[in-house]
Amino acid sequence: MLKNAAGKTQLQKQRGFALVITLWVMAVLGVMAASFSYEALCETKVESWSSQDIRAYNLARGGIHRAAGIVREHARDQVHSITDKWFSGESLYKDVQLGTGYYSIIRPVSERSHDSKQGKFSGRPAESKKEKLQYGLVDEESRLNINVATMDQLQGFPDVSNVLASNIILYRTKKQNKDPKATPPSVAITQGLVDGPILIVDELLQVKGMTREILYGTPDGKGGIAQHLTCFSSGKVNINTAGKEVLHAVGFTTKQVQALLAYRLSGWKGFATINAAISALGAAGQESHLSPVLGVQSKNFSMTCLAGFSPGKPVERIIARVSVGKNQLRFTRWESEALPRR
């Protein structure tokens, strides 16, 4: 009797131990299964995101090429004016459907959202109530090319003293002299060159006396001079697209600038020649220094495309620039970036 009881107790212990081992094995297997399932889910999600990223990039790329196609269509127009319908507007450039997605070609009024570490504009949509978002192309010829700008032109901008203007010219000259193949600025503008020693506007922060406030503006809404400058243009300013700050800088008086802006408001299509502009604005006495730096056409356009799969919710950005040659149109800038998903 005692022997049977002892055997039964021993058997129960063995069964209990086996049960514990079985439960542990099942627990381990459960954890492994959950881990495998989680990894599979993550891999599926990553593959999905990767696929979506590719689709978003192609969508933004398609938007850029469509905008470039518009430029190509009008590249040989005798006059390029800011009042041209193809130049800007929500109907052409805001939330345009392409396949299953949407893209917008944006033109921020303010460009203070600048990434100095990367040396480029962030291209983000307006970040404050004082920054308005517009849609369309950016005409590089509407700006003053820092590589050929003169002392007088630089001093035409607010907050640019004669000392700062002189330092900018000195910085540019020193950098120019380091490249024996570089074309002097005085010659570049007559040859229609589109680049120079200063490659990005952000370089001006290295100039003695230049501050971020002067270059990019202040938090209270005061704009900087960067939005009126370019490093990539023909060197001539398109009188039909330039803003009042640039028009002042190249040498027009306040009265002449006001008259020119009044023309634009009246539905004017742009001056066909510089001589016609100088005559209409009563600037005959300034012809000798105005004519060489002005034009009525544009050869370089920048565009920022925001693309996504719902209107107003971009997940991809491409910043590009196209240059119009004699018989061709080519891309001279291309930067892409995936945006954070909201």
ABEGO torsion letter per residue (X at the ends): XAAAAAAAAAAAAAAAAAAAAAAAAAAAAAAAAAAAAAAAAAAAAAAAAAAAAAAAAAAAAAAAAAAAAAAAAAAABABBBAABAAABEAAAABGBBBEABBBBBBBBABAABBBAAAGBBAGBBBABAABBBBBEBBBAAABBBAAABBAAAAAABBGBBAAAAAAAAAAAAAAAAABAABBBAAAAAAAGBABBABABAAAAAABBGBBAAAAAEBAAGBBBAAAABBABBAGBBBAAABBAAAAAAAGBBAAAAAAAAAAAAAGBAEBABAAAAAAAAGAAAAAAAAAAABBABBABBBBBBBBBABBGBBABBBBBBBBBBAABBBBABBBBBBBBBX
